[in-house]
């Protein structure tokens, strides 16, 4: 997400954090207000303490995705009923899936976290997580989507695209972000 998009999502003017806005016409420096920063912190779920830690050390001791609902990979069901139970604090259909098994290898390993967007249709070129009706998973880049199939390109160069018939797909979601 761009800085402008983040500002817009937090209810601010998209140009709030532009570098060009930091110097006034009279040459004086101008920085975003504490109210603007508070809106960004509220939107992202980051505490002021975490922001200060990031500013002073350049590192965080806890993940930024902690404000999002979490679900373990093993708890996902192919009927997608779990999706209605996970909503972010802003009522957005976004959640963190904690990889708890080898089901997503070689792309993801136990301990990885995957942020899923459950509220938008997947589109070609998206990186996606798909659960099949038999409970197994597939990940990859969506190369083609029709009413009958999803074609996933594997991250493994030796594998051919994997066409998945719609009748075998339990649910699919766009992967927004991953963290080891």
C-alpha positions in Angstrom: 0.0 0.0 0.0 1.4 3.4 -0.9 1.7 6.2 1.7 -1.1 8.1 -0.1 -3.4 5.1 0.0 -2.7 4.6 3.7 -3.5 8.2 4.4 -6.7 8.0 2.4 -7.7 4.7 4.2 -7.1 6.4 7.6 -9.4 9.3 6.6 -6.7 11.8 5.8 -5.9 13.8 2.7 -3.8 11.6 0.4 -1.1 14.2 0.3 -0.8 14.5 4.1 2.6 12.8 4.2 4.1 14.0 0.9 7.6 15.4 1.1 6.6 18.3 -1.0 4.2 19.4 1.8 7.0 19.6 4.5 8.2 23.0 3.5 5.8 25.9 3.5 5.8 28.7 0.9 7.7 30.9 3.4 10.4 28.3 3.8 9.4 27.1 7.3 9.3 23.3 7.9 5.9 21.7 8.3 5.3 18.2 9.6 2.2 16.1 9.9 0.2 16.8 13.1 0.0 14.4 16.0 -3.7 14.0 15.1 -2.7 12.8 11.6 -0.2 10.4 13.1 -2.8 9.2 15.6 -5.2 8.4 12.8 -2.5 6.3 11.0 -1.7 4.5 14.2 -5.4 3.8 14.9 -5.9 2.6 11.3 -2.9 0.2 11.4 -3.4 -0.9 15.0 0.2 0.1 15.9 0.7 1.5 19.4 2.7 4.7 20.0 5.2 2.5 21.8 5.8 0.4 18.7 6.1 3.5 16.6 8.8 4.9 18.9 10.6 1.6 19.0 10.7 1.5 15.2 11.9 5.1 15.0 14.7 4.7 17.5 15.9 1.2 16.7 14.7 0.5 13.2 13.4 -2.8 14.5 10.3 -4.2 16.1 10.1 -6.8 18.8 6.6 -7.8 17.9 5.1 -8.2 14.4 2.9 -5.5 12.9 0.3 -8.0 11.9 -0.7 -8.6 15.6 -3.7 -6.3 15.2 -5.3 -8.6 12.7 -7.3 -11.7 13.5 -5.3 -14.9 13.4 -6.3 -18.4 12.3 -4.1 -21.4 12.1 -3.7 -23.1 8.8 -4.9 -26.4 10.4 -8.2 -24.7 11.4 -9.1 -23.7 7.8 -12.0 -25.6 6.4 -12.8 -26.0 2.7 -16.4 -24.8 3.3 -15.0 -21.3 4.1 -17.3 -20.9 7.2 -14.2 -19.8 9.2 -13.9 -16.7 7.0 -17.1 -15.1 8.5 -15.5 -15.4 12.0 -12.4 -13.4 11.2 -12.7 -9.7 10.7 -10.0 -7.0 11.4 -10.7 -4.3 13.9 -11.8 -2.1 11.0 -14.3 -4.8 9.8 -12.2 -5.6 6.8 -12.1 -9.1 5.6 -8.4 -9.5 6.3 -6.7 -12.1 8.5 -3.4 -13.6 9.3 -3.0 -17.3 8.6 -0.3 -18.9 10.8 1.4 -21.7 8.8 1.4 -24.7 11.3 2.2 -27.6 9.0 4.1 -28.5 5.9 1.0 -28.3 3.7 2.2 -25.2 1.9 5.8 -26.3 1.3 8.0 -25.3 -0.6 6.4 -21.8 -0.7 5.8 -21.5 3.0 7.0 -23.3 6.1 5.7 -23.7 9.7 6.1 -20.4 11.5 5.4 -18.2 8.4 2.5 -15.8 8.5 0.3 -15.0 5.5 -2.0 -12.0 5.4 -5.1 -12.9 3.3 -7.6 -10.6 1.7 -10.9 -12.4 1.9 -13.1 -9.6 0.7 -12.1 -9.2 -3.0 -12.2 -11.6 -5.9 -8.9 -12.9 -6.9 -7.6 -11.6 -10.2 -5.0 -12.7 -12.7 -1.4 -12.0 -11.5 -2.5 -12.2 -7.9 -0.5 -14.5 -5.6 -3.2 -16.7 -4.1 -4.0 -19.4 -1.5 -6.5 -22.0 -2.6 -8.1 -24.7 -0.5 -9.5 -27.6 -2.4 -12.6 -29.5 -1.4 -10.5 -32.4 -0.2 -8.8 -30.1 2.3 -5.5 -29.7 0.6 -3.9 -26.4 -0.4 -2.3 -24.8 -3.4 -0.4 -21.5 -3.6 0.9 -19.7 -6.7 0.4 -16.9 -9.0 -3.0 -16.9 -10.8 -2.2 -16.9 -14.5 -5.7 -17.5 -15.8 -9.2 -17.6 -14.3 -12.3 -18.9 -16.1 -15.7 -20.1 -14.9 -14.3 -23.7 -15.2 -10.7 -23.4 -13.9 -8.1 -21.5 -12.0 -4.6 -21.8 -13.5 -1.8 -21.4 -10.9 1.8 -20.9 -11.8 4.0 -22.5 -9.3 6.9 -20.8 -7.7 9.0 -23.9 -8.6 10.3 -23.3 -12.1 10.2 -27.1 -12.9 6.5 -27.3 -12.3 4.0 -26.7 -15.1 0.9 -24.5 -14.5 -1.6 -26.3 -12.3 -5.2 -26.0 -13.7 -7.7 -26.5 -10.9 -11.3 -27.3 -11.9 -13.8 -25.1 -10.2 -15.6 -28.1 -8.8 -12.5 -28.9 -6.7 -12.1 -25.4 -5.2 -13.4 -24.9 -1.7 -12.3 -21.2 -1.5 -9.5 -18.9 -2.7 -8.0 -15.7 -1.3 -5.4 -13.2 -2.4 -2.2 -13.2 -0.4 -1.4 -9.6 0.5 1.8 -10.1 2.5 3.9 -12.9 4.0 6.3 -12.9 6.9 8.9 -15.6 7.8 
